[in-house]
Amino acid sequence: MEQTVQRDLYQQMVLIRAYEEAILREYHADKKPVFDIGAGLIPGEMHLSAGQEPVAAGVCAHSIPGDSVTATHRPHHFALAHGVDMKAMTAEIFGRVDGLGRGRGGHMHLFDPMTKFSCSGIVGEGLPVAVGQALAFSRRGTGNVAIAVAGEGAANQGAFHEALNLAAVWKLPVLFVIEDNDWGISVPRSAATSVPSNATRAQAYGIPGVRVEDNAVEAVYAAAGSAVERARNGGGPTLLEVHTLRLWGHFEGDAQGYRDDLEQVPGRDPIPGYEQHLRSAGVLDDAAVARIRGAAVELVEQAIDFAKSSPEPDPSTVGNYVFAQA
């Protein structure tokens, strides 16, 4: 793999982690001494993607303008990797008027028509939506690809099977991405899914199914690249499952008493391991790492400051944007 690609993948992962660490800090800053999910600058639930950076970085490295992404309730990594404006996204998370949805949607409902990015708190919601987007791309002959992201628990939803079947029948340009982080909230995959890998389910629909182990960003990049190229050339959909890692809780405030793997989790963090790999290969050194980290933190803090300085919505406008204006 070219060193420029490796640096780009590392840089994207570092940016995502810096962002999630900042949101984690701001989310908890005013929820002390007793945690109150409804209190603070960022009220409500918060699902952070630390540990799952390789999936977004590896997949979205192949997206081009006009491609779409439908993400999950844990969406920040894919939003950033797909090119959603960080400042507008952060303002939306803070519920401010300069946000993507003018502060109405919050972190689980980020919609950006400019980059064709969307996400939802409804499990599996984005899968059939992506099929519709792919159908539009196919009929218009744009050469674009729809990327649909879901967790391994969502692969047991009816929408998953309906989406794969229709995409296969119509040979649509879709890449279905399953993030297998081992846990559907507090339920282990082995207790809820009859097969060890959702990638094997692709066979039922006559499409390729690939599983990437070890949260390996370069393996994700290679598998996604092949799938996206196939889709752009009219070959139809692919199912890509990545065995990734939920470094933190399902949501902030999750005590994670159900997890028996917590002691091993820090050692599975994908960023230090990839950084060491690139150092050994001569791709990174101390100066490059410091430069990349510093640039990421600077961008993130600028977005946080922008969000905090944006006004809160006027309560009198609560009925705005509910219906389209004639």
C-alpha positions as CSV (number, residue, x, y, z in Angstrom):
1,M,0.0,0.0,0.0
2,E,1.2,3.5,-0.8
3,Q,2.6,5.4,2.1
4,T,0.4,8.4,1.3
5,V,-2.7,6.2,1.7
6,Q,-1.4,4.8,5.0
7,R,-0.8,8.3,6.3
8,D,-4.3,9.4,5.2
9,L,-5.9,6.5,6.9
10,Y,-4.0,7.2,10.1
11,Q,-4.8,10.9,10.0
12,Q,-8.5,10.2,9.5
13,M,-8.5,7.8,12.5
14,V,-6.7,10.3,14.7
15,L,-9.1,13.1,13.7
16,I,-12.1,10.9,14.6
17,R,-10.6,9.9,17.9
18,A,-9.8,13.5,18.8
19,Y,-13.4,14.5,18.0
20,E,-14.9,11.7,20.1
21,E,-12.7,12.5,23.0
22,A,-13.7,16.2,22.8
23,I,-17.4,15.3,22.7
24,L,-16.9,12.9,25.6
25,R,-15.3,15.7,27.6
26,E,-18.1,18.3,26.8
27,Y,-20.9,15.8,27.3
28,H,-19.8,14.9,30.9
29,A,-18.5,18.4,31.9
30,D,-21.7,19.5,33.4
31,K,-23.2,16.2,34.4
32,K,-21.5,16.1,37.8
33,P,-21.5,15.2,40.6
34,V,-24.5,13.0,39.8
35,F,-24.9,11.8,36.2
36,D,-28.1,13.2,34.7
37,I,-28.7,12.3,31.0
38,G,-30.9,15.3,30.5
39,A,-28.6,17.9,31.9
40,G,-25.8,20.0,30.4
41,L,-24.8,21.6,27.2
42,I,-25.4,18.3,25.3
43,P,-28.5,16.7,26.8
44,G,-29.8,13.3,25.9
45,E,-28.1,10.1,24.9
46,M,-24.7,10.0,23.4
47,H,-23.2,7.0,21.4
48,L,-19.5,7.4,20.6
49,S,-17.5,5.5,18.1
50,A,-14.1,5.3,19.7
51,G,-12.5,2.0,18.6
52,Q,-14.5,1.8,15.3
53,E,-12.4,4.3,13.4
54,P,-10.9,1.8,11.0
55,V,-14.3,1.0,9.5
56,A,-15.1,4.5,8.6
57,A,-11.6,5.4,7.5
58,G,-11.2,2.4,5.4
59,V,-14.6,2.5,3.7
60,C,-14.9,6.2,3.1
61,A,-11.5,6.5,1.6
62,H,-13.2,5.2,-1.5
63,S,-16.2,7.6,-1.5
64,I,-16.4,10.3,-4.1
65,P,-18.7,13.4,-4.4
66,G,-22.2,12.2,-5.0
67,D,-21.9,8.9,-3.1
68,S,-24.2,8.6,-0.1
69,V,-23.8,7.2,3.4
70,T,-26.6,6.1,5.7
71,A,-25.2,5.5,9.2
72,T,-26.3,4.3,12.6
73,H,-27.1,6.0,15.9
74,R,-23.3,5.9,16.4
75,P,-22.6,8.1,13.5
76,H,-19.7,10.5,14.1
77,H,-16.9,8.5,12.6
78,F,-18.7,8.0,9.3
79,A,-19.9,11.5,9.2
80,L,-16.4,12.9,9.5
81,A,-14.8,10.4,7.2
82,H,-17.5,11.1,4.5
83,G,-16.8,14.8,4.7
84,V,-19.7,16.3,6.7
85,D,-18.8,19.8,7.9
86,M,-17.4,19.4,11.4
87,K,-18.6,22.8,12.7
88,A,-22.2,22.3,11.5
89,M,-22.2,18.8,12.8
90,T,-20.9,19.8,16.2
91,A,-23.4,22.7,16.4
92,E,-26.2,20.1,15.7
93,I,-24.9,17.9,18.5
94,F,-25.0,20.9,20.9
95,G,-28.6,21.7,19.7
96,R,-27.7,25.1,18.1
97,V,-29.2,27.0,15.2
98,D,-26.1,26.7,13.1
99,G,-26.3,22.9,13.2
100,L,-27.1,20.7,10.2
101,G,-30.7,20.5,11.3
102,R,-30.8,23.9,13.0
103,G,-30.5,22.2,16.3
104,R,-33.6,20.0,16.0
105,G,-32.1,16.6,15.4
106,G,-29.2,16.1,17.8
107,H,-26.4,13.6,17.4
108,M,-28.5,10.6,16.3
109,H,-30.2,12.5,13.5
110,L,-27.5,14.2,11.4
111,F,-28.7,15.0,7.9
112,D,-26.4,16.7,5.3
113,P,-27.8,17.0,1.8
114,M,-24.5,18.4,0.6
115,T,-22.6,15.2,1.2
116,K,-25.7,12.9,1.1
117,F,-25.1,11.8,4.7
118,S,-27.8,10.7,7.1
119,C,-28.2,8.6,10.2
120,S,-31.0,7.5,12.5
121,G,-31.8,6.3,16.0
122,I,-34.0,3.6,14.5
123,V,-32.0,0.3,14.2
124,G,-31.5,-0.7,10.6
125,E,-33.4,2.3,9.2
126,G,-30.6,3.3,6.7
127,L,-30.5,0.0,4.9
128,P,-33.6,0.3,2.7
129,V,-32.9,4.0,2.3
130,A,-29.6,3.2,0.8
131,V,-31.2,0.8,-1.6
132,G,-33.5,3.6,-2.8
133,Q,-30.5,5.9,-3.2
134,A,-28.7,3.2,-5.2
135,L,-31.7,2.8,-7.4
136,A,-31.7,6.5,-8.2
137,F,-27.9,6.4,-8.9
138,S,-28.4,3.4,-11.2
139,R,-31.3,5.0,-13.2
140,R,-29.5,8.3,-13.5
141,G,-26.2,6.6,-14.5
142,T,-24.2,8.7,-12.2
143,G,-21.7,6.0,-11.2
144,N,-22.2,6.7,-7.6
145,V,-22.4,4.2,-4.8
146,A,-24.7,4.1,-1.7
147,I,-22.9,3.0,1.5
148,A,-25.2,1.6,4.2
149,V,-23.8,1.1,7.7
150,A,-25.4,-1.0,10.5
151,G,-24.3,-2.9,13.6
152,E,-24.3,-6.7,13.9
153,G,-27.5,-6.5,15.9
154,A,-29.3,-4.7,13.0
155,A,-28.5,-7.7,10.7
156,N,-31.3,-9.5,12.5
157,Q,-33.8,-6.9,11.5
158,G,-36.2,-7.7,8.7
159,A,-35.1,-4.5,6.9
160,F,-31.6,-6.0,6.5
161,H,-32.8,-9.0,4.6
162,E,-35.3,-7.0,2.5
163,A,-32.6,-4.5,1.6
164,L,-30.1,-7.1,0.6
165,N,-32.6,-9.1,-1.4
166,L,-33.9,-6.1,-3.4
167,A,-30.4,-4.7,-4.0
168,A,-29.3,-8.2,-5.3
169,V,-32.4,-8.6,-7.5
170,W,-31.9,-5.2,-9.1
171,K,-28.1,-5.4,-9.1
172,L,-27.8,-2.0,-7.4
173,P,-24.6,-0.2,-6.5
174,V,-24.7,-0.6,-2.7
175,L,-22.0,-1.5,-0.2
176,F,-23.6,-2.9,3.0
177,V,-21.2,-2.4,5.9
178,I,-21.8,-4.3,9.2
179,E,-19.8,-3.1,12.2
180,D,-19.5,-6.1,14.5
181,N,-18.4,-4.7,17.8
182,D,-19.6,-8.0,19.6
183,W,-22.4,-6.3,21.6
184,G,-25.9,-5.3,20.6
185,I,-26.2,-3.0,23.6
186,S,-25.8,-5.6,26.3
187,V,-26.4,-8.7,24.3
188,P,-23.5,-10.6,22.9
189,R,-23.6,-11.6,19.2
190,S,-23.4,-15.3,20.0
191,A,-26.6,-15.1,22.0
192,A,-28.6,-13.3,19.3
193,T,-27.3,-14.4,15.9
194,S,-27.4,-18.0,14.6
195,V,-24.2,-17.6,12.5
196,P,-20.7,-16.6,13.6
197,S,-20.4,-14.1,10.8
198,N,-23.1,-12.0,9.1
199,A,-20.9,-12.1,5.9
200,T,-22.1,-15.7,5.3
201,R,-25.6,-14.4,5.0
202,A,-24.7,-12.7,1.7
203,Q,-24.7,-16.2,0.1
204,A,-28.4,-16.4,0.5
205,Y,-28.8,-13.4,-1.8
206,G,-26.2,-14.4,-4.3
207,I,-23.8,-11.5,-3.6
208,P,-20.2,-11.4,-2.2
209,G,-19.8,-11.5,1.5
210,V,-16.5,-10.5,3.1
211,R,-15.5,-10.4,6.8
212,V,-12.5,-8.4,8.0
213,E,-11.0,-9.5,11.3
214,D,-8.9,-7.7,13.9
215,N,-10.2,-4.2,13.2
216,A,-7.5,-3.8,10.5
217,V,-7.8,-0.6,8.6
218,E,-5.7,-1.6,5.7
219,A,-7.8,-4.8,5.2
220,V,-11.0,-2.7,5.4
221,Y,-9.5,-0.4,2.8
222,A,-8.7,-3.2,0.5
223,A,-12.1,-5.0,0.9
224,A,-14.1,-1.8,0.5
225,G,-12.1,-0.8,-2.5
226,S,-12.9,-4.0,-4.3
227,A,-16.6,-3.8,-3.4
228,V,-16.9,-0.1,-4.4
229,E,-15.2,-0.7,-7.7
230,R,-17.5,-3.6,-8.4
231,A,-20.5,-1.6,-7.6
232,R,-19.5,1.4,-9.8
233,N,-18.9,-1.0,-12.7
234,G,-22.4,-2.5,-12.5
235,G,-21.5,-5.6,-10.5
236,G,-24.1,-5.1,-7.8
237,P,-24.0,-5.0,-4.0
238,T,-21.5,-6.5,-1.5
239,L,-21.8,-7.2,2.2
240,L,-18.7,-6.3,4.2
241,E,-18.6,-7.1,7.9
242,V,-15.8,-5.8,10.0
243,H,-15.0,-7.2,13.4
244,T,-14.4,-3.9,15.2
245,L,-14.3,-2.7,18.8
246,R,-16.6,-0.6,21.0
247,L,-13.9,1.0,23.1
248,W,-16.4,2.8,25.4
249,G,-20.0,2.0,26.5
250,H,-23.0,1.5,24.3
251,F,-24.0,5.0,25.4
252,E,-22.4,7.4,27.8
253,G,-23.4,6.5,31.3
254,D,-23.4,2.7,30.5
255,A,-21.8,0.9,33.4
256,Q,-21.0,-2.0,31.2
257,G,-21.5,-4.6,34.0
258,Y,-22.4,-7.1,31.3
259,R,-19.0,-7.1,29.6
260,D,-16.4,-9.7,30.6
261,D,-13.8,-8.3,28.2
262,L,-13.2,-4.8,29.7
263,E,-9.7,-5.6,31.0
264,Q,-8.6,-6.5,27.5
265,V,-10.3,-3.6,25.7
266,P,-7.6,-0.9,26.0
267,G,-5.0,-3.3,24.5
268,R,-7.2,-3.7,21.4
269,D,-7.3,0.0,20.6
270,P,-6.7,0.1,16.9
271,I,-4.9,3.5,16.7
272,P,-1.7,2.8,18.8
273,G,-1.2,-0.5,17.0
274,Y,-1.5,1.1,13.5
275,E,0.7,3.9,14.6
276,Q,3.4,1.5,15.6
277,H,3.0,-0.4,12.4
278,L,3.6,2.8,10.4
279,R,6.5,3.8,12.6
280,S,8.2,0.5,12.0
281,A,7.6,0.9,8.2
282,G,9.2,4.3,8.2
283,V,5.9,6.0,7.3
284,L,5.6,8.0,10.6
285,D,8.1,9.4,13.1
286,D,7.7,11.5,16.2
287,A,7.4,14.8,14.3
288,A,4.7,13.4,11.9
289,V,2.7,12.0,14.7
290,A,2.8,15.2,16.7
291,R,1.9,17.2,13.6
292,I,-1.1,15.0,12.8
293,R,-2.4,14.9,16.4
294,G,-1.9,18.7,16.8
295,A,-3.8,19.5,13.6
296,A,-6.6,17.2,14.6
297,V,-7.0,18.7,18.0
298,E,-7.0,22.2,16.6
299,L,-9.7,21.4,14.1
300,V,-11.9,19.8,16.7
301,E,-11.5,22.6,19.3
302,Q,-12.4,25.1,16.6
303,A,-15.6,23.1,16.0
304,I,-16.4,22.9,19.7
305,D,-15.9,26.7,20.0
306,F,-18.2,27.3,17.0
307,A,-20.9,25.2,18.5
308,K,-20.8,26.9,21.8
309,S,-21.0,30.3,20.3
310,S,-24.0,29.4,18.1
311,P,-27.3,30.6,19.5
312,E,-29.9,28.2,20.9
313,P,-33.1,27.9,18.8
314,D,-35.8,30.4,19.8
315,P,-38.7,28.5,21.4
316,S,-41.1,30.5,19.3
317,T,-39.8,28.7,16.2
318,V,-40.7,25.3,17.4
319,G,-43.2,24.8,14.6
320,N,-40.7,25.8,11.9
321,Y,-39.3,23.2,9.4
322,V,-42.1,20.7,10.2
323,F,-43.7,21.1,6.8
324,A,-42.2,22.1,3.5
325,Q,-42.9,25.7,2.5
326,A,-45.0,26.1,-0.6
